[in-house]
């Protein structure tokens, strides 16, 4: 199914064509590409997929062709070439390709946000805060405009001029953050970086959990650390991440154990102890529930898939 563009934005279609051509060039025979520009990643999928577990960092995701969706808890965020996805926290989620084929692959990019740049732009340029009333969420869908898409095209074009990347890429990245502050999601960005906001406090709680995931979790201590009551922490944490703090810690432990087994060759018992589990049997049960297979079988399947992708690209 061909994606329909708003008739009022002919420039957007032209920019998407340029973006798609560049991504097509750099992702030939590959699914995921870590580019020579820090914080910029490319993806390509030639088939529709079932929801796949993923780790989402604060970022903006664009699709130059095809349709995708991100699922967080019971909420699905659908985006296409006319819309972009903005995520504000490190979130456990599921990603799904809804429209893709070998002839018309789903292609796009992920650009990790620097919340410090956003805060600095707001402060230095004395930008006025939007008055929009917001619900608390961990992801949002925005309307893509030529003003936002055009600097992304210039950023990708730098990959053909690697000697220019150290000088020019930081300037374009700063412009992208500025354009986001001028987008229809500006109010969300303000809320993310505003000191004392619920989003900012939950972000601090997530940072603490990431640094202490292998230690026992005491909710009252975590709540005091981010200056919230235990009940408020639990409510707002679940609202933003679709998980409780304890569930989030478990997710961190399991994903790190998976990484240790796949990348470092640890067996299940060693990985379990390293991430904070005291019982290998409990680890195996929770791992199977999270990833749909016991640790050994899941890791073997992941390695096989990685080898198949590598062989296809060689």
LINDAUR-V367570 format. One record per residue. RES is the residue in one small letter. PHI is phi as a letter, one per 40 degrees, with the letter a starting at -180 (NA if undefined). D_CENTER is the distance of its C-alpha to the mean C-alpha in whole Angstrom. Layout:
RES|PHI|D_CENTER  RES|PHI|D_CENTER
This chain:
x|NA|26  x|c|26  x|c|23  x|c|25  x|b|25  x|c|26  x|c|30  x|c|30  x|b|27  x|c|29  x|c|27  x|c|24  x|c|25  x|c|26  x|c|23  x|c|21  x|c|24  x|c|24  x|c|20  x|c|20  x|c|23  x|c|21  x|c|18  x|d|21  x|c|23  x|c|20  x|b|19  x|d|22  x|g|23  x|b|19  x|c|16  x|b|14  x|b|15  x|c|14  x|c|16  x|c|19  x|b|17  x|d|15  x|g|11  x|b|11  x|b|11  x|b|12  x|a|12  x|a|16  x|b|17  x|b|20  x|a|21  x|c|19  x|b|18  x|c|18  x|d|15  x|b|13  x|c|11  x|a|8  x|b|6  x|b|3  x|c|4  x|d|6  x|a|5  x|b|7  x|b|8  x|b|11  x|b|13  x|c|17  x|a|18  x|g|18  x|b|16  x|b|13  x|a|12  x|b|9  x|b|11  x|b|11  x|g|15  x|c|17  x|b|15  x|b|14  x|b|12  x|c|14  x|a|13  x|a|16  x|c|17  x|c|19  x|b|15  x|b|12  x|b|9  x|b|8  x|b|6  x|b|9  x|b|8  x|c|7  x|b|7  x|c|9  x|a|9  x|b|10  x|b|10  x|b|13  x|c|15  x|c|18  x|b|19  x|a|20  x|a|23  x|d|25  x|c|26  x|b|23  x|c|20  x|c|17  x|b|15  x|a|13  x|a|11  x|b|7  x|b|9  x|c|8  x|c|10  x|b|13  x|c|14  x|c|17  x|c|18  x|c|17  x|c|20  x|c|22  x|c|22  x|c|23  x|c|26  x|c|27  x|c|28  x|f|28  x|c|26  x|c|27  x|c|25  x|c|25  x|c|27  x|c|24  x|c|24  x|b|21  x|c|20  x|c|17  x|a|14  x|b|10  x|a|9  x|a|12  x|b|13  x|b|15  x|c|18  x|c|18  x|b|21  x|d|22  x|c|22  x|c|18  x|c|18  x|d|21  x|c|20  x|c|17  x|c|20  x|c|22  x|c|19  x|c|19  x|c|23  x|c|23  x|c|22  x|c|26  x|b|27  x|d|25  x|c|28  x|c|27  x|d|23  x|c|24  x|c|26  x|c|24  x|d|21  x|d|20  x|c|22  x|c|20  x|d|17  x|c|19  x|c|20  x|c|17  x|c|16  x|c|19  x|c|19  x|c|16  x|c|19  x|b|21  x|c|19  x|c|19  x|b|16  x|d|18  x|c|19  x|c|16  x|c|15  x|d|19  x|c|18  x|c|15  x|c|17  x|c|21  x|c|22  x|g|24  x|c|21  x|c|20  x|c|16  x|c|17  x|c|19  x|c|17  x|c|14  x|c|17  x|c|18  x|c|15  x|d|15  x|c|19  x|c|18  x|c|16  x|c|19  x|b|21  x|c|20  x|c|23  x|b|25  x|d|27  x|b|25  x|b|27  x|d|26  x|c|29  x|c|28  x|c|24  x|c|25  x|c|28  x|c|26  x|b|23  x|f|27  x|b|26  x|c|28  x|c|27  x|c|27  x|c|25  x|c|23  x|c|23  x|c|22  x|c|20  x|c|18  x|c|18  x|c|17  x|c|14  x|b|13  x|g|15  x|b|16  x|c|19  x|d|19  x|c|21  x|c|19  x|c|16  x|c|18  x|c|19  x|c|15  x|c|15  x|c|18  x|c|18  x|c|15  x|c|17  x|c|20  x|c|19  x|c|17  x|c|21  x|c|23  x|c|21  x|c|21  x|b|24  x|g|26  x|c|27  x|c|28  x|c|27  x|c|29  x|c|29  x|c|25  x|c|26  x|c|28  x|c|26  x|c|23  x|h|25  x|c|27  x|c|31  x|b|31  x|c|30  x|c|31  x|c|29  x|d|26  x|c|27  x|c|27  x|c|24  x|c|22  x|c|24  x|c|23  x|c|19  x|b|19  x|g|22  x|a|24  x|c|26  x|d|24  x|c|27  x|c|27  x|c|23  x|c|23  x|c|25  x|c|24  x|c|20  x|c|23  x|c|25  x|c|22  x|c|21  x|c|24  x|c|25  x|c|22  x|c|24  x|c|27  x|c|26  x|c|25  x|c|28
